[in-house]
Amino acid sequence: MGDAAGEAALDRELKGLIADVLGLAPEQAAAFGPESGLFGHLPELDSMAVAGLLTEMEDRLGIVIEDDEVDGEMLETYGALLAFAKSKLAPR
């Protein structure tokens, strides 16, 4: 996932996924930047929506998210969530 095209594709996929799961306008999700607040900032992203978001990430990105990997910091900003997704897709 080190190339710019791959990172841009992941960025688009993650923003689309967030828009789909939370019922946001695609333009709203597309405007997210690294510092855009998520959990605690978007009323649509409550504790119930977090489970749906993580499940959809697993399905669409082909990753496995363990319970102990989920914390407030990873969901605090879009940049943190994107960094988490990148780390899960990085070759081991």
Residue, then its C-alpha position, 0 to 999 in steps of 0.5 A: m500500500g505504499d504507492a500513491a494510487g493505492e492510497a488514493a483508492l483506499d481513501r476513496e473506498l473508505k470515504g464511500l464506505i463511511a457515507d454508505v454506513l452512516g447515510l451521509a451525502p457522498e460530498q460530505a464524506a468526500a470533504f473529510g480531511p485528516e483532522s475531520g472528527l468522526f466519533g463524537h463529532l458526527p451524530e450519525l456515528d454512535s456506538m451502534a454505528v461503529a460496529g456496522l462501520l467496522t464490519e463493513m470495513e472488514d467486508r469491503l477491505g478484506i481485513v480482520i479487525e480484532d476487538d483489542e484493536v478498536d479504541g477511541e483514538m482510531l475513531e477520533t479522526y478520519g486520518a486516524l481511521l485511514a491510518f488504521a486501514k492502511s496498517k491493516l492492509a500493509p504487507r506483514 
